[in-house]
Amino acid sequence: MSKGFRTEHDFLGDMAVPEDALYGIHTVRAQENFGVAGRPVPPALVRAYGMVKLACAVTNQTLGAWSDDKEKAAAINRACREMADGLLTDHVVVDWLQGGAGTSTNLNVNEVIANRAQEILGLPHGSYARVSAINDINRHQSTNDTFPTALRLAAIWLIKELEQQLVLLQEAFQAKEKEFAHVVKVGRTQLQDAVLTTLGREMGAYAEAINRDRWRVYKCEERLRVVNLGGTAIGTGLAAPRQYIFQVVDTLRGLTGIGFARAENLVDATQNADVFVEVSGILKACAVSLLKISTDLRLMSSGPESGLGEIRLPERQAGSSIMPGKVNPVIPETVSQAAMLVMGHDAVIAQACASGNLELNAFLPLVAGCLLESCEFLTRACDRMRRFCVEDIEADEARCRAHVEASTAVATALMPALGYDRAAIVAKRAAETRRTVRDIVLQDGLLDEKTFDELITPEAVCRLGMPNP
């Protein structure tokens, strides 16, 4: 064996493992076999796996495991806790696109916890004489119940972070709703002038959309709290004591403070992954809202001189290497791309979950990578949209007023006084003569200036329906 390496053995033979590595032979084999994604499993999944392993270890200890070696039990618990706290994440190095339904991730986790426990006990890496990666760390477990449970826990953690950012984004739009409540502007349908509204009303609609997303995301946790931990290989609890099966989820609930419950049908919960499709669909709905809002902000800020130019977005960076003074809406563009990726992930998750066979879905690593990445993308997108864009949006009130004056949409606001037919005639004349509706109405004596102005106030254009005759 060359210097700097140790030799480990499994039933396939011997392999060299870096001497100081906390992982072992199974991880080295996985590194050799996989690498398509070129990056390891998501950090949130590693932390969640540490918590799941801790729940399993604590449950085993309550049933008498390692009762003759208290130091070993304490070392295992400490190593699991360190992984749950993110201290061992860099040692879980297997590629997140992997065959085996997540077995390589589970084995990598087992090896790291075992070697860290041995390190705590003052023993060398790789011997596993006192702490076995399989017999101790994987005691009464399978990849097939620990991996999906860890995925659910990781998703819950990340969804909570997303919910917090959605609340902050909603509040930012609500603040703009109040700030722009007095700014009358042209409302558009099919990108054509339609009726008058206010910029505040538009911002309020965005706030409501984000509020719905926040509520849907909040409800996601209910879908994810039912786990198959204790079901081992296919949900029958093979090789696990009944007491362990009944207790392990309760232990996980106590450690995390999350209301986990054991699935009534562990076989169903092991082979079917439709819950991840449902959660991904909710994330996709959030992405749709962000993409729509981002597109609107880009449109309303377009130009600024030759476009709509109704709002000014914060200037974040130079927009061109050849066009002096050009500034692009880079934050809405970035958020849009994140949203598109989440929509793509949703399609991948649906395909992966539908591709399970018989008692297990082999493609949960793909589901895990896409689902957790979607949560992270949306969380960061909401944060940046709020801090770098929404909070500093400014209204170009003069531009909005000029659009109102020039648009035939004003005619709709005059319907309570003129009626539909006369208002339509005024709108047609304004379009044909390139004169403003105001000029035609005042010149023809159809309305006086005071009445005209009252009909296009923020209060008037935001009123629900028309006043009673």
C-alpha positions in Angstrom: 0.0 0.0 0.0 1.4 3.4 -1.0 2.1 6.0 1.6 -1.0 8.1 2.6 -3.5 5.3 2.0 -5.0 2.5 4.0 -6.5 -0.8 2.7 -10.1 -1.7 3.3 -11.9 -4.9 2.4 -15.5 -5.8 1.3 -16.9 -8.9 -0.4 -15.8 -7.5 -3.8 -12.2 -7.3 -2.7 -9.6 -4.7 -1.4 -9.4 -1.0 -2.2 -7.1 1.8 -1.2 -8.7 4.6 0.9 -7.0 7.9 1.7 -5.5 7.4 5.2 -7.2 10.4 6.8 -10.6 10.0 5.1 -13.6 9.5 7.3 -15.3 7.6 4.5 -14.3 4.1 3.5 -14.3 1.5 0.8 -18.0 1.7 -0.2 -17.6 5.4 -0.8 -14.4 4.9 -2.8 -16.2 2.5 -5.0 -19.1 4.9 -5.5 -16.7 7.7 -6.4 -15.2 5.4 -9.0 -18.5 4.4 -10.4 -20.4 7.7 -10.3 -19.6 11.3 -11.1 -22.1 12.3 -13.8 -23.4 15.3 -11.8 -19.9 16.2 -10.6 -21.1 17.3 -7.2 -22.0 15.6 -3.9 -25.4 15.1 -2.4 -27.1 18.2 -1.1 -25.8 19.4 2.3 -29.4 19.5 3.7 -29.7 15.8 3.0 -26.5 15.0 4.8 -27.6 16.9 7.9 -30.9 15.3 7.8 -29.3 11.9 7.5 -27.2 12.6 10.6 -30.5 13.3 12.5 -32.1 10.1 11.2 -29.0 8.1 12.2 -29.1 9.7 15.6 -32.8 8.7 16.1 -31.9 5.2 15.1 -29.0 5.0 17.5 -30.9 6.5 20.4 -33.7 4.0 19.8 -31.3 1.1 19.7 -29.7 2.3 22.9 -33.1 2.4 24.7 -33.5 -1.2 23.6 -30.2 -2.2 25.1 -27.7 -1.8 22.3 -24.1 -1.1 23.4 -25.2 -1.3 27.1 -21.8 -2.9 27.8 -19.9 -0.1 26.1 -21.2 3.3 27.2 -18.3 5.2 25.7 -19.0 3.7 22.3 -22.7 4.6 22.5 -21.7 8.2 23.4 -19.2 8.4 20.6 -21.8 7.2 18.1 -24.4 9.7 19.3 -21.8 12.5 19.2 -20.8 11.6 15.6 -24.4 11.5 14.5 -25.1 14.9 16.2 -22.0 16.4 14.5 -23.3 15.3 11.1 -26.8 16.7 11.9 -25.1 20.0 12.8 -23.3 20.2 9.4 -19.8 19.5 10.8 -19.2 16.4 8.7 -20.9 17.4 5.4 -17.6 17.7 3.5 -16.9 14.0 4.2 -20.1 12.8 2.3 -18.6 12.9 -1.1 -20.6 10.5 -3.3 -22.1 12.0 -6.4 -25.8 12.9 -6.1 -26.6 11.1 -9.4 -26.1 7.5 -8.3 -27.5 4.1 -8.9 -28.8 1.9 -6.0 -31.7 4.0 -4.7 -29.4 6.0 -2.4 -27.4 3.1 -1.0 -24.1 4.8 -1.7 -25.2 7.9 0.2 -26.3 5.7 3.2 -23.0 3.7 3.1 -21.0 7.0 2.9 -22.9 8.3 5.9 -22.4 5.1 7.8 -18.7 5.1 7.2 -18.2 8.7 8.2 -20.2 8.3 11.4 -18.3 5.1 12.3 -14.9 6.6 11.6 -15.7 9.8 13.4 -16.9 7.7 16.4 -13.6 5.7 16.3 -11.7 9.0 16.1 -13.5 10.2 19.3 -12.6 6.9 21.0 -8.9 7.4 20.0 -9.0 4.6 17.4 -7.6 4.7 13.8 -9.8 5.1 10.8 -10.8 2.1 8.8 -10.5 -0.7 11.4 -14.2 -0.7 12.4 -13.2 -3.1 15.1 -15.1 -1.3 17.8 -17.6 0.7 15.8 -18.9 -1.0 12.6 -20.3 1.1 9.8 -22.8 -1.7 9.1 -23.5 -3.6 12.3 -23.6 -0.5 14.5 -24.4 2.7 12.5 -26.8 0.8 10.1 -28.3 -1.3 12.9 -31.9 -2.3 12.2 -31.9 0.0 9.1 -31.9 0.0 5.3 -31.2 2.6 2.7 -34.8 2.1 1.7 -36.3 3.6 4.9 -33.5 5.9 6.0 -32.9 7.7 2.7 -36.6 8.7 2.1 -37.0 9.7 5.7 -33.9 11.9 5.5 -35.2 13.4 2.3 -38.5 14.3 3.9 -36.7 15.9 6.9 -34.3 17.8 4.6 -37.3 19.0 2.5 -39.2 20.2 5.6 -36.2 22.2 6.9 -35.7 23.9 3.5 -39.4 24.5 3.0 -39.5 26.3 6.4 -36.7 28.6 5.1 -38.6 29.1 1.9 -41.8 30.0 3.8 -39.9 32.7 5.8 -38.6 34.3 2.6 -42.1 34.2 1.0 -43.5 36.0 4.0 -40.8 38.7 3.7 -41.4 39.1 0.0 -45.1 39.3 0.5 -44.6 42.1 3.1 -42.3 43.9 0.7 -45.0 44.0 -2.0 -47.6 45.0 0.6 -45.4 48.0 1.5 -45.2 49.0 -2.2 -49.0 48.6 -2.4 -49.4 51.3 0.2 -46.6 53.5 -1.2 -48.0 53.4 -4.8 -51.7 53.5 -3.8 -52.0 57.1 -5.3 -50.3 56.4 -8.6 -53.0 56.0 -11.3 -51.7 54.1 -14.4 -53.0 52.3 -17.4 -54.0 48.7 -16.8 -53.4 46.4 -19.8 -54.9 43.1 -21.0 -53.2 41.2 -23.8 -50.5 43.9 -23.5 -53.0 46.5 -24.9 -54.4 49.5 -23.0 -57.6 48.4 -21.2 -58.7 50.3 -18.1 -57.2 52.6 -15.4 -55.8 51.1 -12.2 -53.2 52.0 -9.7 -49.6 50.9 -9.3 -50.5 50.0 -5.8 -53.2 47.7 -6.9 -50.7 45.8 -9.1 -48.3 45.5 -6.2 -51.1 44.3 -4.0 -52.0 41.5 -6.5 -48.4 40.3 -6.4 -48.6 40.3 -2.6 -51.7 38.1 -2.7 -50.1 35.7 -5.2 -47.1 35.3 -2.9 -49.4 34.9 0.1 -51.1 31.9 -1.6 -47.6 30.4 -2.3 -46.7 30.9 1.3 -49.8 29.1 2.5 -49.3 26.2 0.0 -45.7 25.8 1.0 -46.6 25.9 4.7 -49.1 23.0 4.1 -46.3 21.0 2.4 -45.0 19.8 5.8 -48.2 17.8 6.3 -47.4 15.7 3.3 -43.8 15.1 4.3 -44.3 14.1 8.0 -45.4 10.6 7.2 -42.3 8.4 7.0 -41.4 4.7 6.5 -38.6 4.6 9.0 -38.5 1.2 10.6 -39.8 -0.5 7.5 -36.2 -1.5 6.5 -35.9 -3.0 3.0 -39.4 -3.1 1.6 -41.6 -1.9 4.4 -42.0 -5.3 6.2 -39.5 -4.4 9.0 -37.2 -7.2 8.0 -34.4 -7.7 10.7 -35.8 -5.0 12.9 -37.4 -5.7 16.3 -41.0 -4.7 16.7 -40.2 -2.5 19.6 -37.6 -0.6 17.5 -40.2 -0.2 14.7 -42.7 1.3 17.1 -40.3 3.6 18.8 -37.9 5.0 16.2 -40.3 7.5 14.6 -41.3 8.8 18.0 -37.6 9.3 18.8 -37.1 11.2 15.5 -40.1 13.4 16.4 -38.7 14.2 19.8 -35.2 15.0 18.4 -36.5 17.3 15.6 -39.6 18.8 17.1 -41.4 17.9 13.9 -44.6 15.9 14.1 -43.4 12.8 12.2 -45.7 9.8 12.1 -45.1 6.3 11.0 -46.9 5.4 7.9 -49.9 3.0 8.4 -48.8 1.0 5.4 -45.0 0.9 5.4 -44.9 -1.1 2.2 -46.8 1.6 0.4 -44.6 4.3 1.9 -41.5 2.5 0.7 -42.5 1.8 -2.9 -44.5 4.9 -3.8 -43.0 8.4 -4.1 -46.0 10.4 -5.2 -45.8 12.7 -2.2 -42.7 14.2 -3.7 -44.6 14.9 -6.9 -47.2 16.7 -4.9 -44.7 18.8 -3.0 -42.8 19.6 -6.2 -46.0 20.7 -7.8 -46.5 23.3 -5.0 -42.9 24.5 -5.6 -43.7 24.8 -9.3 -46.7 26.9 -8.5 -44.4 29.2 -6.5 -42.0 29.3 -9.4 -44.9 30.3 -11.8 -45.8 33.2 -9.5 -42.2 34.4 -9.4 -41.8 34.1 -13.2 -45.0 36.0 -13.9 -44.1 38.8 -11.4 -40.6 39.0 -12.7 -41.9 39.3 -16.3 -44.2 42.1 -15.2 -41.5 44.1 -13.5 -39.3 43.8 -16.6 -42.2 45.1 -18.8 -43.1 47.9 -16.5 -39.5 49.1 -16.2 -38.8 48.6 -19.9 -37.1 51.4 -21.9 -36.9 53.3 -19.8 -37.4 56.1 -22.3 -38.7 54.1 -25.3 -40.6 51.5 -23.3 -43.3 51.6 -20.6 -41.0 53.0 -18.0 -43.6 53.1 -15.3 -41.3 51.9 -12.6 -37.6 52.2 -11.9 -35.8 49.1 -10.7 -32.7 49.5 -8.6 -29.6 49.8 -10.7 -27.5 46.8 -9.7 -24.7 46.7 -12.3 -23.6 47.9 -15.8 -25.7 46.2 -18.4 -23.5 46.2 -21.5 -19.9 46.0 -22.6 -20.6 48.1 -25.7 -23.7 50.3 -24.9 -22.8 53.0 -22.5 -25.2 53.7 -19.7 -27.4 50.7 -20.3 -28.7 49.0 -17.1 -30.6 45.7 -17.3 -33.2 44.2 -15.0 -30.8 41.6 -13.8 -32.6 40.5 -10.6 -35.9 39.7 -12.3 -34.0 38.0 -15.0 -32.1 35.9 -12.5 -35.3 35.0 -10.6 -37.0 34.1 -13.9 -34.2 31.6 -14.7 -34.4 30.1 -11.2 -38.2 29.7 -11.7 -37.7 28.0 -15.1 -35.2 25.5 -13.5 -37.7 24.7 -10.8 -40.4 24.0 -13.4 -37.9 21.7 -15.2 -37.1 19.9 -11.9 -40.8 19.3 -11.4 -41.0 17.5 -14.8 -37.9 15.4 -13.8 -39.3 14.6 -10.4 -42.6 13.4 -11.9 -40.7 11.1 -14.4 -38.5 9.7 -11.6 -41.3 9.0 -9.2 -43.4 7.3 -11.9 -40.4 5.1 -12.8 -40.3 3.2 -9.6 -40.7 -0.6 -9.9 -42.5 -3.0 -7.6 -41.3 -2.6 -4.0 -38.8 0.4 -4.5 -38.1 3.5 -6.5 -34.4 3.4 -7.6 -34.5 7.0 -8.6 -34.9 8.7 -5.3 -31.4 10.3 -5.5 -32.5 12.2 -8.5 -35.7 13.2 -6.8 -33.7 14.3 -3.7 -31.3 16.4 -5.8 -34.1 18.1 -7.8 -36.5 18.7 -4.9 -34.0 20.1 -2.5 -32.4 22.2 -5.2 -35.8 23.6 -6.1 -36.3 24.6 -2.5 -32.9 26.3 -2.3 -33.4 28.1 -5.7 -36.8 29.5 -4.7 -35.5 30.6 -1.2 -32.6 32.5 -2.6 -34.7 33.9 -5.5 -37.2 35.3 -3.1 -34.5 36.8 -0.9 -32.8 38.5 -3.8 -36.0 39.7 -5.4 -37.0 41.3 -2.1 -33.6 42.8 -1.1 -32.2 43.8 -4.4 -35.3 44.7 -6.3 -38.7 45.1 -4.7 -37.8 47.1 -1.7 -36.2 49.8 -3.8 -38.7 50.0 -6.7 -39.6 53.6 -7.5 -42.6 54.8 -9.4 -42.2 57.2 -12.3 -45.3 59.1 -11.6 -44.9 61.5 -14.4 -44.6 58.7 -16.9 -47.7 57.0 -15.5 -49.6 60.2 -15.7 -48.5 60.8 -19.3 -49.6 57.3 -20.3 -53.0 57.9 -18.7 -53.4 61.2 -20.5 -52.5 59.6 -23.8 -54.4 56.4 -23.5 -57.9 55.7 -24.7 -58.2 53.5 -21.6 -59.4 56.8 -19.9 -62.6 56.5 -21.7 -63.6 53.4 -19.7 -63.3 55.4 -16.5 -65.8 57.9 -17.9 -68.5 55.3 -18.5 -70.4 56.1 -15.3 -70.9 59.6 -16.6 -71.0 59.1 -20.4 -72.3 55.6 -20.8 -70.7 52.9 -22.9 -71.7 54.2 -26.4 -70.6 57.8 -26.0 -67.4 56.7 -24.2 -66.7 54.3 -27.2 -67.1 57.2 -29.6 -64.8 59.4 -27.6 -62.2 56.6 -27.5 -62.4 56.0 -31.3 -62.1 59.8 -32.0 -59.1 60.0 -29.7 -57.4 57.1 -31.5 -58.1 58.5 -35.0 -57.1 62.1 -34.3 -54.2 61.4 -31.9 -55.8 63.7 -29.4 -56.3 62.9 -25.8 -59.6 61.8 -24.4 -59.4 64.8 -22.0 -59.2 67.3 -24.8 -62.1 65.8 -26.7 -64.4 65.5 -23.6 -63.7 69.0 -22.4 -63.8 70.6 -25.8 -67.1 69.0 -26.7 -68.5 69.9 -23.3 -69.3 66.4 -22.4 -67.9 66.8 -18.9 -66.4 69.7 -17.0 -62.8 69.4 -15.8 -63.6 68.8 -12.2 -65.9 65.9 -13.0 -63.3 64.5 -15.4 -60.6 64.5 -12.8 -62.8 63.0 -10.2 -63.5 60.0 -12.5 -59.8 59.2 -12.8 -58.8 59.5 -9.2 -57.2 56.5 -7.4 -60.4 56.1 -5.4 -62.5 56.1 -8.5 -60.5 53.7 -10.6 -60.1 51.3 -7.7 -63.8 51.3 -6.8 -65.5 48.0 -7.0 -68.0 48.3 -9.8 -69.9 51.5 -10.7 -71.8 53.7 -8.2 -75.5 53.0 -8.0 -77.6 55.2 -10.4 
